[in-house]
């Protein structure tokens, strides 16, 4: 079984386990040389005027090994062993060492929570919709100064935002590195459901 990691500092693992986060974006690392070769070959043998997202979709359809998770995959939600250990779990189950405090070193088969991938697509990061921002685990609340308006934030944020895209832009820069939002990379968009 594969595992997937969500950022704990900004409460994203918790949002998954609470059912508030049902979507994640993962930056696609595109080999530009291979993409350019594919563009030349694809143009020569099939469709003309294939650009942008359509080109990238075709590239990944023809290179399916690049897709980390597929529709129907059940994936363990990575947590450090101490995050879910209690009297129900036999401590002998858990290997001693780094996995006790660091979820990078956990065994996927020992994780108590899994998600199932329900949809996968490719888009530019900034193409995220209002609804998808909320599916990424943002908090929405009523503006105390103006009860007819919503405000948005995420765990660890120092302020509220008036549009979910603003909040998400700040969040993705914190999770994936400063400037990620402005670079507007292609991303895998995974829709998922918590199954256990």
C-alpha positions in Angstrom: 0.0 0.0 0.0 1.2 3.5 -0.8 1.1 6.4 1.7 0.4 10.1 1.2 1.6 12.9 3.5 -0.2 16.0 4.3 1.3 19.0 6.1 0.8 18.8 9.9 2.1 22.3 10.7 -0.9 23.8 8.8 -3.4 21.2 10.1 -3.9 19.4 6.8 -3.7 15.9 8.1 -6.3 16.8 10.7 -8.5 18.4 8.0 -8.4 15.1 6.1 -9.3 13.0 9.2 -12.1 15.4 10.0 -13.5 15.2 6.4 -12.9 18.9 5.6 -10.1 18.3 3.2 -11.2 16.1 0.2 -8.8 17.4 -2.4 -5.1 17.8 -2.8 -2.8 19.3 -5.4 0.6 18.0 -6.1 3.1 19.8 -8.3 4.0 18.0 -11.6 7.7 17.9 -12.2 7.7 18.1 -16.0 10.8 17.1 -18.0 10.8 20.0 -20.5 13.0 18.2 -22.9 10.8 15.2 -23.0 7.7 17.4 -23.3 9.2 19.3 -26.2 10.1 16.0 -27.9 6.6 14.8 -27.3 5.1 18.0 -28.7 7.1 17.6 -31.9 6.1 14.0 -32.3 2.5 14.5 -31.3 2.1 17.4 -33.8 3.7 15.3 -36.6 1.5 12.3 -36.2 -1.9 13.4 -34.7 -3.5 16.7 -33.9 -2.5 20.2 -34.7 -3.0 23.2 -32.5 -2.6 21.2 -29.3 -1.4 23.6 -26.6 -1.2 24.2 -22.8 -3.3 21.9 -20.7 -4.4 19.7 -23.7 -0.8 19.0 -24.6 0.1 18.2 -21.0 -3.0 15.9 -20.7 -1.9 14.0 -23.8 1.7 13.8 -22.7 0.7 12.2 -19.4 -1.9 9.9 -20.9 0.9 8.6 -23.1 3.3 8.4 -20.2 1.0 6.9 -17.5 3.9 5.7 -15.2 4.2 9.4 -14.3 0.9 9.4 -12.4 1.7 8.8 -8.7 -1.9 7.9 -7.7 -4.8 6.5 -9.8 -8.6 6.5 -9.5 -9.6 3.7 -7.1 -6.2 3.6 -5.3 -6.5 3.2 -1.5 -3.7 5.1 0.1 -2.6 5.3 3.8 -2.7 8.7 5.4 0.8 9.1 6.9 0.9 9.8 10.6 3.8 9.4 13.1 3.1 6.3 15.3 2.7 8.5 18.4 -0.1 10.5 16.7 -2.5 7.6 16.8 -1.1 5.3 19.5 -3.4 4.4 22.3 -4.4 1.3 24.4 -6.1 -0.2 21.3 -2.8 -0.6 19.5 -0.2 -3.1 20.6 3.1 -1.2 21.0 4.9 -4.2 19.7 3.3 -3.5 16.3 5.3 -0.3 15.9 9.0 -0.4 14.9 11.2 1.5 17.2 13.1 4.4 15.7 12.3 7.4 13.5 8.7 6.5 12.7 7.6 7.1 16.2 8.0 10.9 15.8 8.4 11.3 12.0 5.7 10.2 9.6 8.2 10.0 6.7 9.5 6.7 8.2 6.2 5.0 9.0 4.9 1.8 7.4 1.8 2.4 5.3 0.3 -0.9 6.3 0.3 0.2 10.0 -1.7 3.4 9.4 -5.2 3.4 10.8 -6.6 5.8 8.2 -6.9 5.5 4.4 -8.3 7.6 1.6 -9.6 6.4 -1.8 -8.8 8.5 -4.9 -12.1 9.3 -6.7 -10.9 11.6 -9.5 -7.6 12.8 -11.0 -7.0 15.7 -13.4 -4.3 18.1 -14.5 -4.6 21.9 -14.2 -2.6 25.0 -13.5 -2.4 25.8 -9.9 -4.2 29.2 -10.3 -7.1 27.5 -12.0 -8.4 26.4 -8.6 -12.1 27.3 -8.1 -13.8 28.8 -5.0 -15.3 25.4 -4.2 -12.0 23.6 -4.6 -10.2 26.0 -2.2 -12.6 24.9 0.5 -12.1 21.2 -0.5 -8.4 21.9 0.2 -9.2 22.2 3.9 -9.6 25.9 4.4 -11.8 27.2 7.3 -14.7 29.4 6.3 -16.4 31.6 8.9 -18.7 34.6 9.1 -17.0 38.0 9.2 -17.7 39.4 12.7 -17.6 42.9 11.2 -19.9 42.1 8.4 -22.2 39.2 9.0 -23.2 38.8 5.4 -19.6 38.1 4.3 -17.5 35.0 4.7 -13.8 35.0 5.8 -11.3 32.3 5.2 -8.2 31.0 6.9 -6.2 27.8 7.6 -4.5 26.4 10.7 -1.5 28.5 11.6 -2.5 31.5 9.6 -1.9 34.9 11.2 -4.9 36.6 9.5 -8.3 36.1 7.8 -8.8 36.4 4.0 -11.9 37.7 2.2 -11.6 35.2 -0.7 -10.6 31.6 -0.5 -8.1 31.9 -3.4 -6.2 34.5 -1.3 -6.1 32.1 1.6 -5.1 29.2 -0.6 -2.4 31.2 -2.3 -0.8 31.9 1.1 -1.2 28.3 2.2 0.4 26.7 -0.9 3.3 29.1 -0.6 3.8 28.0 3.0 3.5 24.3 2.1 5.3 24.1 -1.2 7.7 27.1 -0.9 7.6 30.8 -1.4 6.6 31.8 -4.9 4.8 28.6 -5.8 1.4 30.4 -6.4 3.0 33.0 -8.7 4.9 30.3 -10.7 1.5 28.7 -11.5 2.8 25.2 -12.1 0.9 22.4 -13.6 -0.5 20.2 -10.8 -2.2 16.8 -10.3 -5.5 17.4 -8.7 -6.7 14.5 -6.6 -10.2 14.2 -5.2 -10.5 11.7 -2.5 -12.7 10.3 0.3 -11.8 9.1 3.7 -12.6 5.4 3.8 -11.3 4.4 7.2 
